[in-house]
Amino acid sequence: MTTTLDMATIQRGARVRGSPFFNSTVKLVGVEIGGDALELNMIAWPVSTNGTAAGRITSAVYSPRLEKNIGYAMVPIELSTIGSSFGVATPNGDRQATVVEKPFVDPKKAVPKS
């Protein structure tokens, strides 16, 4: 018997320990990517550290409000600490990315809501 699983089922399972889809070796992190402004990217760009493949950028874009390139990356737990940095191979050449707090805007919730 073949079972077809939709992406939502897999994503829910990835958050539940004991699920066959649970993977505790990687983490989704927010990153700032150096260099000139990026166009919206939804294609995985490889991430490397010390010349070794280490993960991927899942999405990236230039934020006019923050005046920097921001994105998300799936990286090993060892690289998920705030301030960790690694290389990113973009179509426009290699760039440096640094892990930052999420959300990108007001992570400490210092701006009051009106």
QUIDA-V617356 format. One record per pair of residues at least 12 apart in sequence whose ideal C-beta (glycine too) atoms are under 10 Angstrom apart, sorted by sequence separation. I is the first residue (numbers start at 0). J is the second residue. If there is no record, write none. Layout:
((I,J) (I,J))
This chain:
((8,20) (13,25) (32,44) (43,55) (44,56) (58,70) (59,71) (84,96) (85,97) (42,55) (43,56) (44,57) (57,70) (58,71) (59,72) (72,85) (83,96) (84,97) (85,98) (42,56) (43,57) (44,58) (56,70) (57,71) (58,72) (83,97) (84,98) (42,57) (43,58) (44,59) (56,71) (57,72) (72,87) (82,97) (83,98) (4,20) (30,46) (40,56) (41,57) (42,58) (55,71) (56,72) (57,73) (81,97) (82,98) (83,99) (40,57) (41,58) (42,59) (55,72) (56,73) (70,87) (81,98) (82,99) (40,58) (41,59) (54,72) (55,73) (56,74) (78,96) (80,98) (81,99) (82,100) (37,56) (39,58) (40,59) (41,60) (53,72) (54,73) (55,74) (68,87) (79,98) (81,100) (39,59) (40,60) (53,73) (54,74) (78,98) (81,101) (38,59) (39,60) (40,61) (53,74) (54,75) (68,89) (37,59) (38,60) (39,61) (53,75) (74,96) (37,60) (38,61) (32,56) (36,60) (37,61) (53,77) (54,78) (72,96) (74,98) (36,61) (37,62) (53,78) (54,79) (81,106) (28,54) (30,56) (35,61) (36,62) (44,70) (46,72) (48,74) (68,94) (70,96) (72,98) (27,54) (30,57) (32,59) (34,61) (36,63) (46,73) (48,75) (69,96) (25,53) (26,54) (31,59) (32,60) (40,68) (44,72) (46,74) (59,87) (68,96) (25,54) (30,59) (32,61) (43,72) (46,75) (48,77) (56,85) (25,55) (27,57) (36,66) (37,67) (40,70) (43,73) (48,78) (59,89) (69,99) (71,101) (31,62) (36,67) (37,68) (39,70) (54,85) (56,87) (36,68) (37,69) (46,78) (53,85) (55,87) (56,88) (67,99) (69,101) (71,103) (34,67) (35,68) (37,70) (53,86) (54,87) (55,88) (56,89) (69,102) (70,103) (31,65) (33,67) (34,68) (51,85) (69,103) (32,67) (33,68) (48,83) (59,94) (69,104) (31,67) (32,68) (48,84) (49,85) (50,86) (52,88) (67,103) (31,68) (32,69) (48,85) (49,86) (59,96) (30,68) (31,69) (32,70) (47,85) (48,86) (56,94) (65,103) (30,69) (31,70) (46,85) (47,86) (64,103) (65,104) (29,69) (30,70) (32,72) (46,86) (47,87) (56,96) (64,104) (29,70) (30,71) (45,86) (46,87) (47,88) (62,103) (28,70) (29,71) (30,72) (45,87) (46,88) (62,104) (28,71) (29,72) (44,87) (45,88) (27,71) (28,72) (30,74) (44,88) (45,89) (27,72) (28,73) (44,89) (26,72) (27,73) (28,74) (44,90) (47,93) (25,72) (26,73) (27,74) (42,89) (25,73) (26,74) (28,76) (42,90) (25,74) (26,75) (40,89) (25,75) (26,76) (28,78) (40,90) (44,94) (46,96) (22,73) (24,75) (25,76) (26,77) (28,79) (33,84) (24,76) (26,78) (27,79) (28,80) (29,81) (37,89) (38,90) (44,96) (23,76) (24,77) (25,78) (26,79) (28,81) (30,83) (31,84) (34,87) (37,90) (38,91) (25,79) (26,80) (30,84) (33,87) (37,91) (28,83) (30,85) (32,87) (34,89) (35,91) (30,87) (32,89) (34,91) (35,92) (37,94) (34,92) (34,93) (35,94) (33,93) (34,94) (33,94) (34,95) (32,94) (33,95) (34,96) (32,95) (33,96) (31,95) (32,96) (33,97) (30,95) (31,96) (32,97) (30,96) (31,97) (30,97) (31,98) (28,96) (29,97) (30,98) (31,99) (28,97) (29,98) (30,99) (28,98) (29,99) (28,99) (29,100) (30,101) (26,98) (28,100) (29,101) (31,103) (28,101) (29,102) (30,103) (27,101) (29,103) (29,106))
